[in-house]
Amino acid sequence: MSATTTERQATASAVPPPSPLRRRREPADPGNRGIVSAAERRTPLLGTGLRLAHVLLLALLALVGLGPLLWLVKASVSTTQDTLRDPMALFPSGIDLANLATAWNDVNIDLHFANSMIVAVGAWLVQIVVATTGGYALAILRPRYGPVLYWLVLSTLFVPSVVLLVPLYLTILSPPLLGTSLINTFWAVWLPAGANAFNVLLAKRFFDNLPHEVFEAARIDGAGPTRIFWSVLLPMSRPILGVISVFAFIAAWKDFLWPLLVLPDPAVQPLSVRLPTLARSIELDVLLAALMISALIPVVLFLVFQRTFLKSAGLSGALKG
């Protein structure tokens, strides 16, 4: 046996064998991470206490979130005396459904309700068109001046909306190229609503996360920019369209200051503007009934689109950094 082999055997015998205690530490189960482990959750006392705490927390959140709305529903079908005498009592004098009929017919809530629908639907349509086309141009078409345009759009978010009221009002009062004022027309609310940089950037971020191979394949097949936008982009963008729709509709429905400035005629005012004026001349129970009718549409809208809205807010690439 050579000297080199003898040295190797001596070196190997000099190295101590690995200790059985020095084992490789296995990664912790992500499900066991937290203050309370999975084994502790299975114990009767602690498990029951945690479930009870979850139920109480959920009940508290439901009370805080739904309490004011449920009280408004209760007050809208109660008399004024009951609401003022004991606001938290549950129908001490019975249910008075005549409040809803009085608010709808005698106070012309139906007219202002229709105005609110027209304002909200028009503002929603304008914002959808501007957000999708603007996001498509910045994310998919990518012109040479795209980065400059992106930063210009982003910079408008840092301008307070109150600062823009006077110049925007003067523009609506005497719009260029039209020669006629837009005051007391719904266009005075629709057109400024389209200049929403947040929706444009939201759509752009979502479009950035779409697979660009699809658009390249469409271009190879001979599709133009308009065909790609209408037939490829929009069908893939339903989640972000639902998010923008909820934002746009609710914002237009509850907007007060701008419609108050550009719609001084009561015949075209929405509920958000008309109800504070009617509060001085109608009974409290009728006013609360009108408020309940006004709050009905946003609640129904969210219940209809809640799955799309919550899924998009949590999973879509539009909200990722």
BELNOR-V113974 format. One record per pair of residues at least 6 apart in sequence whose C-alpha atoms are under 6 Angstrom apart, sorted by the first residue. I is the first residue (numbers start at 1). GAP is how many residues later the second one is. Records with the same first field share a line. If there is no record, write none. Layout:
BEGIN
I = GAP, GAP
END
This chain:
BEGIN
32 = 6
41 = 6
76 = 209, 212, 213
77 = 18, 19, 20
78 = 17, 18
79 = 206
80 = 204, 205
99 = 187, 190
100 = 189
103 = 6, 183, 187
104 = 6
112 = 158, 159
113 = 158
115 = 155
116 = 154
120 = 129, 132, 133
122 = 68
123 = 67, 70
124 = 124, 125
126 = 68
127 = 67
131 = 68, 69
134 = 66
135 = 65, 68, 69
138 = 8
139 = 65, 68, 69
153 = 44
172 = 10
173 = 8
174 = 7
182 = 6
183 = 79
184 = 78, 79
202 = 116
205 = 113
206 = 111, 112
209 = 108
239 = 73
243 = 66
254 = 18
256 = 16, 17
260 = 13
263 = 6
END
